[in-house]
C-alpha cells in the first residue's frame, strides 16, 4: 500500500507478481478498510490506479467510512482521478446511480469536513450529481427512501431538483444541513458522527463569542447535539460521548439565562434534553449493575475497574445535568408566568 500511495509502479508490479490466485495481496485491506487502490486514488497516482484496475482488475470496495476509491479521490481534490473513474470511455467502474451517490458524498465532505468548508466545491459536486439525475428528463433518477423531516434539520428535506439546489447555493447553513442529511442517508459511521460533532460546534456555539450568537443558531446547535445523542444510541457507536452532548445543551441554556436571554430557550427542546438525560442516567445505572454482576461472576480481586469508573462518572454527570436543566426549566417557567400575568 505504501508503494501504491507513492506511485512506485515497478515495486507494485513486483509485489503483485508474488500474489496468489485469490489476489489476496491485490485486494488486501488495512485497519481502516482501505485497499491499495484507495491509497493510490487518494494520492493522485493515476499510473498505479490504471495498473491495479486495468491490468490486475482490483476490486472496488468501501472502506470503514464507506468511501470507495472514487470518494477518496474526490475528497482529496484529485480531479484527474475523479474524471478517470467517471468519464472513462473504455471501462465502466461505477453505475450511474453509484456515481451520483459518490458525487453527493464528495460534495458533502467538502462542506462539512473538519478543516474548512468549501461551499463552491461542495456545490460543484452536488450540482454534477443532480444533473446526472436529470440527464434523461423523462426518466429522472430520483432520491428514494428519504427519511421524514426532523427537527434537528429544521424540518428541511433534501433537494430533489436542480432549481431547489440552486436556491440554497448561497446559504451556508442550509448547505450544511443539506450535506448532513446526505451523509446520514448514505449511512451513519463513526466518521459521520465526528463530522456532526464538529458542525454542531461551528454552527452555533463558541464560548468566546457567545454574545454574537443569535437565538436561531443556539437552537440549531442544541437540536444537532440532541440528534447526535440519539444517533449514537441507535448505532451504539462510542456511547461514552453521549453525556457530553447533554452537558453542552444544559450549558448553552445556562449561558442564555445568565445573559438574560431566557425567552430564547424553547421549553419543548429543554424537556427533550431533560428526557434524554434521564434515559442516559438510567442506561448508565443499568450498565453499572451489569458490570457489578460480571465482576462478581468473574471473582475480580480489585474493587473497581476503568469501565466502572467511566460508568459511575457518567451517571454523576447525568444527575448534574438534570439538576441544571430543572433549574433552567424553573427560570423559563418564571418568565412565561411573568409575561402571562403582565398580559
Secondary structure by P-SEA (a helix, b strand, c coil): cccccccaaaaaaaaaaacccccccccccccccccaaaaaaaacaaaaaaaaccccccccccccccccaaaaaaaacaaaaaaaaccccccccccaaaaaaaaaaaaaaaacccccccaaaaaaaaaaaaaaaacccccccccccccccccccccccccccaaaaaaacccaaaaaaaaaaaaaaacccaaaaaaaaaaaaaccccccccccccaaaaaaaaaaaaaaaaaaaaacccccaaaaaaaaaaaaaaaaaaacccccccaaaaaaaaaaaaaaaaaaaaaaaaaaaaaaaacccccccaaaaaaaaaaaaaaaaaaaaaaaaaaaaaaaaaaaaac
